[in-house]
Amino acid sequence: MITQSNYPFLKGLKPNRFFLLAGPCVIEDEQSPFYIAETLVKITQKFDIPYVFKGSYRKANRSRLDSFQGIGDEKALNVLRNIKKEFGVPVVTDIHSCEEAAMAAEYVDILQIPAFLCRQTDLLIAAAKTGKTVNIKKGQFLSGASMRFAVDKVMQSGNQSVMLTDRGNFFGYQDLVVDYRNIYDMQQCDVPVIMDVTHSLQQPNQTAGVTGGRPEMIELISKAAIAVGADGLFMETHPNPAVAKSDGANMLRLDLVEGLLEKLVRIKEAL
């Protein structure tokens, strides 16, 4: 059941609002995440939107060996901890192995399971055992309805604080498509359901070894997600996506976030 006790970061969420997980793809340095967090905190407070800062402390799933993976685990995790402390917002990061679950749980409020690992039983159990909220991204190769098994693995391991996030489905080898029926199907698990509006616009597996994207469609995907009843949105943002060290091709530019959220709030209020 979706209760405030299971999801304390949703405290104060109103029926005419959604919540937001947003931030850079990866912690690139020890300074810029604070600027991004400060900007997003001000915007979400303006629109009365519960906010969670997102930043991967390490990127394990990269196309090429020379792709940027992080600034060091401890250094990046401390950035997340300090953002939580300075701005008073919860933080979320990805984990990729059972060993990472307990380590990251010392620093963050929400552990995120990457889409390509959403069926990994041991990883889901390890995340559940930390007692942190577990956000499971739906595999690009799975239906929304099939995610109930991932939810069951966490809940049957003693953790009732689970969320699901859609990030599109494979459409051929190098594209993704969003099936909004998945939002409805995942909500039948009685957990908050989030739409990842930036990763769903990726164009993966490009021959150059660098993922492409369609960021011009972020507003379209976001509006549709709110209209069909998504509980929350996930988006990656950066002051200058062209120089971002990961996923810049599908990010929302930071100065565009406020205008987009204003439109989405109006849609939610109209519903």
C-alpha positions as CSV (number, residue, x, y, z in Angstrom):
1,M,0.0,0.0,0.0
2,I,1.2,3.5,-0.8
3,T,1.5,5.2,2.6
4,Q,3.6,8.0,3.9
5,S,5.2,5.7,6.4
6,N,6.5,3.5,3.5
7,Y,7.6,6.6,1.4
8,P,8.6,9.4,3.8
9,F,10.0,11.5,1.0
10,L,6.4,11.8,-0.3
11,K,5.4,13.7,2.8
12,G,3.1,16.6,1.8
13,L,2.4,15.2,-1.7
14,K,-0.9,16.7,-2.8
15,P,-3.5,15.1,-5.1
16,N,-2.8,17.7,-7.7
17,R,0.9,17.2,-7.7
18,F,3.5,14.6,-8.7
19,F,7.0,14.0,-7.3
20,L,10.3,14.4,-9.1
21,L,13.6,12.6,-9.2
22,A,16.2,14.7,-11.0
23,G,19.8,15.5,-11.3
24,P,22.9,14.8,-13.4
25,C,23.4,11.3,-14.8
26,V,26.7,10.8,-12.9
27,I,28.5,12.8,-10.2
28,E,31.1,14.4,-12.5
29,D,33.0,16.4,-9.9
30,E,32.6,17.8,-6.4
31,Q,31.2,21.2,-7.3
32,S,28.6,21.1,-10.1
33,P,26.1,18.8,-8.4
34,F,25.5,21.4,-5.7
35,Y,24.6,24.0,-8.3
36,I,22.2,21.6,-10.0
37,A,20.7,20.6,-6.6
38,E,20.3,24.2,-5.5
39,T,18.6,25.1,-8.8
40,L,16.2,22.2,-8.7
41,V,15.3,22.7,-5.0
42,K,14.3,26.3,-5.7
43,I,12.2,25.3,-8.7
44,T,10.4,22.4,-7.0
45,Q,9.7,24.4,-3.8
46,K,8.1,27.1,-6.1
47,F,5.7,24.5,-7.5
48,D,5.3,22.5,-4.3
49,I,6.7,19.3,-5.8
50,P,8.4,16.8,-3.5
51,Y,11.9,16.4,-4.8
52,V,14.7,13.8,-4.7
53,F,18.2,14.6,-6.0
54,K,19.5,12.0,-8.4
55,G,23.1,11.2,-9.2
56,S,24.9,8.0,-10.0
57,Y,28.0,7.7,-7.9
58,R,29.5,5.3,-10.5
59,K,28.4,4.3,-14.1
60,A,28.9,0.6,-14.6
61,N,26.9,0.3,-17.8
62,R,28.9,2.1,-20.5
63,S,29.3,1.2,-24.1
64,R,33.1,1.7,-24.3
65,L,36.0,1.0,-22.0
66,D,37.2,4.7,-22.3
67,S,33.8,6.1,-21.2
68,F,33.7,8.1,-18.0
69,Q,32.6,6.0,-15.0
70,G,33.0,8.3,-12.0
71,I,35.3,10.4,-9.7
72,G,35.7,7.5,-7.2
73,D,33.1,5.8,-5.1
74,E,33.7,7.3,-1.7
75,K,34.2,10.8,-3.1
76,A,30.9,10.7,-5.1
77,L,28.9,9.1,-2.3
78,N,30.1,11.9,0.0
79,V,28.8,14.4,-2.5
80,L,25.4,12.8,-2.4
81,R,25.5,12.7,1.4
82,N,26.5,16.4,1.6
83,I,23.7,17.5,-0.8
84,K,21.2,15.7,1.4
85,K,22.6,17.5,4.4
86,E,22.9,21.0,2.8
87,F,19.5,21.1,1.0
88,G,17.5,18.8,3.2
89,V,16.3,16.6,0.3
90,P,16.5,12.8,-0.1
91,V,19.0,11.4,-2.6
92,V,18.9,8.4,-4.9
93,T,21.7,6.5,-6.7
94,D,22.1,3.3,-8.8
95,I,23.7,0.1,-7.5
96,H,25.0,-2.7,-9.6
97,S,26.0,-5.5,-7.2
98,C,25.0,-7.0,-3.8
99,E,28.1,-5.5,-2.2
100,E,27.2,-2.0,-3.4
101,A,23.8,-2.1,-1.7
102,A,25.0,-2.0,1.9
103,M,27.7,0.5,1.0
104,A,25.5,3.0,-0.9
105,A,22.7,2.6,1.8
106,E,25.0,4.4,4.2
107,Y,24.8,7.6,2.1
108,V,21.5,7.7,0.3
109,D,17.7,7.3,0.9
110,I,16.7,5.4,-2.2
111,L,18.6,2.6,-4.0
112,Q,17.9,2.4,-7.7
113,I,18.1,-0.9,-9.6
114,P,19.1,-0.3,-13.3
115,A,16.7,-1.6,-15.9
116,F,19.1,-4.2,-17.2
117,L,19.5,-5.7,-13.7
118,C,15.8,-5.6,-12.7
119,R,15.5,-9.4,-12.7
120,Q,18.6,-10.0,-10.6
121,T,17.2,-11.8,-7.6
122,D,20.3,-11.5,-5.3
123,L,20.6,-7.8,-6.1
124,L,16.9,-7.1,-5.3
125,I,17.2,-9.0,-2.0
126,A,20.3,-7.2,-1.0
127,A,18.7,-3.8,-1.7
128,A,15.6,-4.8,0.2
129,K,17.7,-5.9,3.2
130,T,19.1,-2.4,3.6
131,G,15.6,-1.1,4.6
132,K,16.0,1.8,2.1
133,T,13.3,2.5,-0.6
134,V,14.1,0.5,-3.7
135,N,13.3,2.0,-7.1
136,I,13.3,-0.6,-9.8
137,K,13.6,0.5,-13.3
138,K,11.6,-1.7,-15.7
139,G,13.8,-3.5,-18.2
140,Q,13.5,-2.3,-21.8
141,F,12.8,-5.9,-22.6
142,L,9.9,-6.4,-20.2
143,S,6.2,-5.6,-20.0
144,G,4.9,-3.5,-17.2
145,A,2.8,-6.3,-15.8
146,S,5.8,-8.6,-15.5
147,M,7.4,-6.2,-13.0
148,R,5.2,-7.5,-10.3
149,F,7.7,-10.3,-9.8
150,A,10.5,-7.9,-9.1
151,V,8.2,-6.1,-6.6
152,D,7.4,-9.4,-4.9
153,K,11.1,-10.2,-4.5
154,V,11.7,-7.0,-2.6
155,M,8.5,-7.1,-0.5
156,Q,8.9,-10.8,0.3
157,S,12.4,-10.0,1.6
158,G,10.8,-7.7,4.2
159,N,10.8,-4.3,2.5
160,Q,7.5,-2.7,1.6
161,S,9.0,0.5,0.2
162,V,9.2,-0.2,-3.5
163,M,8.8,2.0,-6.6
164,L,8.8,1.2,-10.3
165,T,10.1,3.3,-13.1
166,D,9.4,3.0,-16.8
167,R,12.1,3.9,-19.3
168,G,10.7,2.7,-22.5
169,N,10.9,-0.6,-24.5
170,F,13.4,-1.6,-27.2
171,F,12.1,-0.7,-30.6
172,G,14.5,-2.5,-32.9
173,Y,18.2,-2.4,-32.2
174,Q,18.8,1.4,-31.8
175,D,15.7,3.0,-30.5
176,L,13.1,3.0,-27.7
177,V,9.4,3.5,-27.6
178,V,7.1,4.4,-24.7
179,D,4.0,2.2,-24.1
180,Y,1.9,4.1,-21.6
181,R,-0.1,1.0,-20.8
182,N,2.9,0.1,-18.7
183,I,2.1,2.8,-16.2
184,Y,-1.3,1.5,-15.6
185,D,-0.1,-2.1,-15.4
186,M,2.7,-1.3,-12.9
187,Q,0.3,0.7,-10.7
188,Q,-1.6,-2.6,-10.2
189,C,1.3,-3.6,-7.9
190,D,0.1,-0.8,-5.6
191,V,3.4,1.0,-5.6
192,P,4.4,4.5,-6.9
193,V,5.1,4.5,-10.6
194,I,7.5,6.9,-12.2
195,M,8.1,7.8,-15.8
196,D,11.8,8.3,-16.8
197,V,11.3,10.9,-19.5
198,T,15.0,11.2,-20.5
199,H,16.2,7.7,-20.7
200,S,13.1,6.7,-22.6
201,L,14.4,9.0,-25.4
202,Q,17.7,7.3,-25.7
203,Q,18.9,5.8,-29.0
204,P,21.2,3.0,-27.7
205,N,23.7,0.8,-29.4
206,Q,25.0,3.4,-31.9
207,T,27.9,2.2,-34.0
208,A,30.1,5.0,-32.6
209,G,29.7,3.5,-29.1
210,V,28.0,6.7,-27.8
211,T,24.3,6.6,-27.0
212,G,22.1,9.1,-29.0
213,G,18.9,10.7,-28.0
214,R,15.8,12.8,-28.8
215,P,15.8,15.5,-26.0
216,E,13.4,17.7,-28.1
217,M,10.7,15.2,-27.1
218,I,11.1,15.4,-23.4
219,E,8.1,17.7,-23.0
220,L,5.9,15.5,-25.1
221,I,6.8,12.3,-23.1
222,S,6.4,14.2,-19.8
223,K,3.0,15.7,-20.6
224,A,1.7,12.3,-21.7
225,A,3.0,10.6,-18.6
226,I,1.3,13.1,-16.3
227,A,-1.9,12.9,-18.3
228,V,-2.2,9.1,-18.0
229,G,-1.5,9.2,-14.2
230,A,2.2,8.7,-13.5
231,D,2.8,9.3,-9.8
232,G,6.3,10.8,-10.4
233,L,8.8,11.8,-13.0
234,F,12.5,11.0,-13.4
235,M,14.7,13.2,-15.5
236,E,18.4,13.9,-15.9
237,T,19.5,17.5,-16.3
238,H,22.7,19.4,-16.7
239,P,23.6,23.1,-17.3
240,N,25.3,22.1,-20.6
241,P,24.3,18.6,-21.8
242,A,26.8,18.9,-24.7
243,V,29.7,18.6,-22.2
244,A,28.0,16.1,-19.8
245,K,30.2,13.1,-19.2
246,S,27.3,10.6,-19.5
247,D,24.0,10.6,-21.3
248,G,24.2,14.2,-22.5
249,A,22.4,13.3,-25.8
250,N,19.1,12.8,-24.0
251,M,19.3,15.2,-21.1
252,L,17.1,18.2,-20.4
253,R,19.1,21.5,-20.1
254,L,18.8,22.8,-16.6
255,D,17.4,26.2,-17.6
256,L,14.5,24.5,-19.3
257,V,13.3,22.6,-16.2
258,E,11.3,25.4,-14.6
259,G,9.2,26.0,-17.7
260,L,8.5,22.4,-18.2
261,L,7.4,21.8,-14.6
262,E,5.1,24.8,-14.8
263,K,3.3,23.2,-17.8
264,L,3.1,19.8,-16.1
265,V,1.7,21.2,-12.9
266,R,-1.1,22.8,-14.9
267,I,-1.9,19.5,-16.6
268,K,-2.0,17.7,-13.2
269,E,-4.3,20.4,-11.8
270,A,-6.6,20.1,-14.7
271,L,-6.9,16.4,-14.1
